[in-house]
Amino acid sequence: MAASPSSVDPAAGYRGGLEIPGWELFYHGKVRDLYRRNGDDTHMLMVATDRLSAFDVVMKECVPDRGRVLTHITEYWLQQVADTIGAARISCEPEEIPHLPSEVHEALRGRCTWTRKAQRVNVEVVLRAYLAGSGFREYQASGRLWDHELPAGLQNSSALPEVLHTPTTKAEVDEPITWAQAEELIDSAEDAANIHRLALELFQRAAARAAEAGIVLADTKFEFGRLDGHIVLIDEVLTPDSSRYWPAAEIVPGQEPPSFDKEIVRVYLRSLSDWKRTPPPPPIPDEVIQRTRQRYLEICQVLTGSLPAGVTD
């Protein structure tokens, strides 16, 4: 049964599934809900919940305020780069969303985004400045980063000679592709060149901002779309869920540093020998949830200089 505004418990986090009169919840993902107003096929309402997913399993617990942090960081960066690239996003203020009933405003405040429906570019634009995750595993196996030649002797968390594009497909399972293949999927040499340039510029601006606070932006991913003949940003931007942020002082060659995301939860789950990473999920101790929340709040403060309205640490 879907939640009602009165059933939302801020202390436990916003789980989503809210019934909105006159609106259809047409997508209920692992961590995001998407709505459309009846009869409107050109806009949608994105809601970042506090649901917690790890190893593709949605946990029973939420990370309170996580959705607000992701929305706040994305909105901050969209405003910062508005002089460089536009966005599909129209507003994050409930009062500015047409026909959104006032009784759901407070439940959705800080976590909703009213957006135009753009034509999605079917390439996930991934940029890497350090070896980590699947990139490091690829280097171990081939000595390369897919189509990029790399020096020998690099380790986990090693800095790359330069920031590299390692795009993937947008599919049920994202597959690495070369930039030449990405250009074919983008289907416009001019758009592909703009996306390549814009993604690198956004990465460098965010990396410089993080570096001022002793944080390294190891990698991130962007999603782009087309609106009225222009390339625009869609989806979240430079959040801890779409990026890998590390404390610079804790980078040790050969080891992956702690990241400002839900890694605390993943570490806990890996310690459970009797859970096979399939539903149902095991219970997550409150101490793990609260430490995870603090990591999200910390990186939000670092990147934007503030916390979402109404959120305290």
C-alpha positions as CSV (number, residue, x, y, z in Angstrom):
1,M,0.0,0.0,0.0
2,A,1.4,3.4,-0.9
3,A,2.4,5.9,1.7
4,S,0.3,8.9,2.6
5,P,1.9,12.2,3.7
6,S,1.0,11.7,7.3
7,S,2.7,8.2,7.3
8,V,6.1,9.6,6.3
9,D,8.6,9.4,9.3
10,P,11.5,11.8,8.8
11,A,13.6,10.1,11.4
12,A,13.4,6.8,9.6
13,G,13.8,8.3,6.1
14,Y,11.5,8.7,3.2
15,R,10.8,5.4,1.6
16,G,8.7,6.7,-1.3
17,G,5.6,5.2,-3.0
18,L,3.6,8.3,-2.1
19,E,0.1,8.5,-3.6
20,I,-0.4,11.8,-5.4
21,P,-3.9,12.6,-6.5
22,G,-4.1,13.1,-10.2
23,W,-0.6,11.7,-10.8
24,E,0.7,8.3,-11.8
25,L,3.7,6.6,-10.2
26,F,5.0,5.0,-13.4
27,Y,8.4,4.0,-12.2
28,H,9.4,2.7,-8.8
29,G,13.1,2.0,-9.0
30,K,15.6,0.9,-6.4
31,V,16.1,4.4,-5.1
32,R,13.9,6.8,-7.2
33,D,10.2,7.3,-8.0
34,L,9.0,8.9,-11.2
35,Y,5.6,10.4,-11.6
36,R,3.6,11.9,-14.5
37,R,0.5,14.0,-14.3
38,N,-2.4,12.5,-16.2
39,G,-2.4,13.7,-19.7
40,D,1.1,15.3,-19.7
41,D,3.7,13.3,-21.7
42,T,6.2,16.1,-21.9
43,H,7.2,16.5,-18.2
44,M,7.8,14.2,-15.3
45,L,8.4,14.5,-11.5
46,M,11.5,12.8,-10.2
47,V,11.6,12.0,-6.5
48,A,14.9,11.0,-4.8
49,T,13.9,8.7,-1.9
50,D,16.0,7.6,1.0
51,R,15.8,4.0,0.0
52,L,19.1,2.1,0.3
53,S,20.3,-0.4,-2.4
54,A,23.4,-2.5,-2.2
55,F,24.5,-5.3,-4.4
56,D,21.3,-4.7,-6.4
57,V,19.1,-5.5,-3.3
58,V,16.9,-2.8,-1.7
59,M,17.5,-2.8,2.1
60,K,14.6,-2.6,4.6
61,E,16.3,0.5,6.1
62,C,16.6,4.0,4.6
63,V,19.4,6.5,5.0
64,P,17.5,9.6,6.3
65,D,18.0,12.7,4.2
66,R,20.0,10.9,1.5
67,G,17.5,11.9,-1.2
68,R,17.6,15.5,-0.2
69,V,21.4,15.4,-0.3
70,L,21.5,14.0,-3.8
71,T,18.9,16.6,-5.0
72,H,20.7,19.5,-3.2
73,I,24.1,18.6,-4.8
74,T,22.6,18.2,-8.2
75,E,20.8,21.5,-8.0
76,Y,23.9,23.2,-6.8
77,W,26.0,22.0,-9.8
78,L,23.3,22.7,-12.3
79,Q,23.3,26.3,-11.1
80,Q,27.1,26.5,-11.1
81,V,27.4,25.3,-14.8
82,A,24.3,27.0,-16.2
83,D,26.5,29.4,-18.1
84,T,28.1,26.4,-19.8
85,I,25.2,23.9,-20.3
86,G,21.5,23.8,-19.7
87,A,19.5,21.2,-18.0
88,A,16.2,19.4,-18.4
89,R,15.3,20.4,-14.8
90,I,12.7,23.1,-14.4
91,S,12.4,23.4,-10.6
92,C,12.9,21.7,-7.3
93,E,10.3,23.8,-5.4
94,P,7.0,21.9,-4.8
95,E,5.1,25.2,-5.0
96,E,6.4,25.7,-8.6
97,I,5.3,22.3,-9.9
98,P,1.9,22.7,-11.7
99,H,-1.0,20.9,-10.1
100,L,1.0,19.3,-7.4
101,P,-1.4,19.0,-4.4
102,S,-0.3,21.1,-1.4
103,E,-0.8,18.2,1.0
104,V,2.3,16.4,-0.5
105,H,4.6,19.5,-0.6
106,E,6.3,18.9,2.7
107,A,6.8,15.2,2.1
108,L,8.5,16.0,-1.2
109,R,10.3,19.2,-0.3
110,G,14.0,19.0,-1.1
111,R,13.8,15.7,-2.9
112,C,11.6,16.4,-5.9
113,T,12.6,17.7,-9.4
114,W,10.1,18.9,-12.0
115,T,11.7,18.2,-15.4
116,R,11.1,18.2,-19.1
117,K,11.4,14.9,-20.8
118,A,14.5,15.1,-23.0
119,Q,15.5,12.7,-25.7
120,R,18.1,10.7,-23.9
121,V,21.6,10.3,-25.4
122,N,22.1,6.5,-25.1
123,V,25.6,6.8,-23.7
124,E,26.7,7.0,-20.1
125,V,29.7,9.4,-20.1
126,V,32.1,8.1,-17.5
127,L,35.3,10.0,-16.7
128,R,38.1,8.6,-14.6
129,A,41.1,10.4,-12.9
130,Y,42.1,7.4,-10.8
131,L,42.1,3.6,-11.1
132,A,39.3,2.1,-9.1
133,G,36.5,-0.4,-9.3
134,S,35.8,-1.9,-12.7
135,G,38.6,0.3,-14.2
136,F,41.2,-1.2,-11.9
137,R,39.9,-4.7,-12.6
138,E,40.1,-4.1,-16.4
139,Y,43.7,-2.8,-16.0
140,Q,44.6,-5.9,-14.0
141,A,43.3,-8.1,-16.7
142,S,44.6,-6.3,-19.8
143,G,47.1,-3.6,-18.7
144,R,44.8,-1.1,-20.4
145,L,41.7,0.9,-19.6
146,W,39.6,-0.5,-22.4
147,D,40.8,1.4,-25.5
148,H,43.3,3.6,-23.5
149,E,46.9,2.6,-23.3
150,L,48.3,2.9,-19.7
151,P,51.7,2.7,-18.2
152,A,52.8,-0.5,-16.5
153,G,53.0,-0.8,-12.7
154,L,49.8,1.1,-11.7
155,Q,48.0,0.0,-8.6
156,N,44.5,0.3,-7.1
157,S,43.9,4.0,-6.5
158,S,46.8,5.1,-8.7
159,A,46.3,8.5,-10.5
160,L,45.9,8.2,-14.2
161,P,48.2,10.2,-16.5
162,E,45.1,12.3,-17.5
163,V,41.3,12.3,-17.0
164,L,40.0,9.6,-19.4
165,H,36.6,9.1,-21.0
166,T,35.4,5.5,-20.5
167,P,31.8,5.6,-21.8
168,T,29.3,2.8,-21.5
169,T,26.0,1.9,-23.1
170,K,22.7,2.7,-21.5
171,A,21.2,-0.7,-21.2
172,E,20.0,-3.2,-18.5
173,V,23.6,-4.0,-18.0
174,D,26.0,-1.1,-19.0
175,E,28.8,-2.3,-21.3
176,P,32.0,-0.4,-21.8
177,I,32.5,1.0,-25.3
178,T,35.1,3.1,-27.1
179,W,34.6,6.8,-27.7
180,A,34.3,6.0,-31.4
181,Q,31.4,3.7,-30.6
182,A,29.9,6.4,-28.3
183,E,30.0,8.8,-31.3
184,E,28.0,6.4,-33.3
185,L,25.4,6.1,-30.6
186,I,25.2,9.8,-30.1
187,D,24.7,10.0,-33.9
188,S,26.1,13.5,-34.3
189,A,29.8,14.3,-34.6
190,E,29.1,17.9,-33.3
191,D,27.1,16.7,-30.3
192,A,29.7,14.1,-29.5
193,A,32.5,16.7,-29.5
194,N,30.4,19.0,-27.3
195,I,29.6,16.2,-24.9
196,H,33.2,15.2,-24.7
197,R,34.3,18.8,-24.0
198,L,31.5,19.6,-21.6
199,A,32.0,16.4,-19.5
200,L,35.7,17.1,-19.1
201,E,35.1,20.7,-18.1
202,L,32.4,19.7,-15.5
203,F,34.8,17.1,-14.1
204,Q,37.6,19.5,-13.8
205,R,35.5,22.2,-12.1
206,A,34.1,19.7,-9.5
207,A,37.6,18.2,-8.9
208,A,39.0,21.6,-8.2
209,R,36.2,22.4,-5.8
210,A,36.7,19.1,-4.0
211,A,40.5,19.5,-3.9
212,E,40.1,22.8,-1.9
213,A,38.7,20.7,0.9
214,G,41.2,17.8,0.6
215,I,38.8,15.6,-1.4
216,V,39.7,13.7,-4.6
217,L,37.1,13.2,-7.3
218,A,38.3,9.8,-8.6
219,D,35.6,9.3,-11.2
220,T,32.0,10.3,-12.1
221,K,29.4,9.7,-14.8
222,F,27.1,12.1,-16.6
223,E,23.9,11.6,-18.6
224,F,22.9,13.9,-21.4
225,G,19.8,14.5,-23.5
226,R,18.5,16.7,-26.3
227,L,16.0,19.4,-25.9
228,D,15.0,21.9,-28.6
229,G,18.1,21.0,-30.5
230,H,20.5,21.6,-27.6
231,I,22.5,19.2,-25.4
232,V,21.4,19.3,-21.8
233,L,22.2,17.6,-18.6
234,I,19.7,15.0,-17.3
235,D,19.6,12.9,-14.1
236,E,21.8,13.6,-11.1
237,V,25.1,15.4,-11.4
238,L,28.3,15.0,-9.4
239,T,26.6,13.3,-6.4
240,P,28.3,10.7,-4.2
241,D,26.0,8.1,-5.9
242,S,27.2,9.0,-9.4
243,S,30.8,9.8,-8.4
244,R,33.6,8.4,-6.3
245,Y,35.0,10.9,-3.8
246,W,38.0,10.0,-1.6
247,P,39.7,11.8,1.3
248,A,43.0,12.8,-0.3
249,A,44.9,12.1,3.0
250,E,43.7,8.5,3.0
251,I,44.8,7.4,-0.4
252,V,47.3,4.5,0.0
253,P,48.7,3.0,-3.2
254,G,47.4,-0.5,-3.7
255,Q,44.3,0.1,-1.6
256,E,40.9,1.7,-2.4
257,P,40.3,4.5,0.0
258,P,37.0,5.0,1.9
259,S,34.5,6.8,-0.2
260,F,31.8,9.3,0.6
261,D,28.8,7.1,-0.2
262,K,27.2,3.9,1.0
263,E,30.5,2.0,1.1
264,I,30.1,1.7,4.9
265,V,27.0,-0.4,4.2
266,R,28.7,-2.5,1.6
267,V,31.6,-3.2,4.0
268,Y,29.1,-4.3,6.7
269,L,27.3,-6.6,4.2
270,R,30.5,-8.2,3.0
271,S,31.2,-9.2,6.6
272,L,28.1,-11.3,6.7
273,S,29.1,-14.8,5.7
274,D,25.5,-16.1,5.7
275,W,24.0,-13.5,3.3
276,K,24.2,-14.5,-0.4
277,R,23.4,-11.0,-1.8
278,T,19.9,-12.0,-2.7
279,P,16.5,-10.9,-1.2
280,P,15.5,-10.8,1.5
281,P,18.1,-8.4,2.8
282,P,19.6,-8.7,6.3
283,P,18.9,-6.0,8.9
284,I,21.4,-3.1,8.9
285,P,22.4,-1.8,12.4
286,D,21.4,1.8,13.1
287,E,25.0,2.7,13.8
288,V,25.9,1.7,10.2
289,I,23.0,3.8,8.9
290,Q,23.9,6.8,10.9
291,R,27.6,6.7,9.9
292,T,26.5,6.4,6.3
293,R,24.2,9.4,6.7
294,Q,27.1,11.4,8.1
295,R,29.2,10.6,5.1
296,Y,26.5,11.9,2.7
297,L,26.1,15.1,4.8
298,E,29.9,15.6,4.9
299,I,30.4,15.5,1.2
300,C,27.3,17.7,0.6
301,Q,28.9,20.3,2.9
302,V,32.2,20.0,1.1
303,L,30.8,20.3,-2.4
304,T,28.1,22.9,-1.9
305,G,29.1,24.7,1.3
306,S,25.7,24.0,2.8
307,L,23.2,21.3,3.7
308,P,19.7,21.0,2.3
309,A,17.1,23.3,3.9
310,G,15.9,21.8,7.2
311,V,18.6,19.1,7.4
312,T,20.9,19.1,10.4
313,D,23.8,16.9,11.2
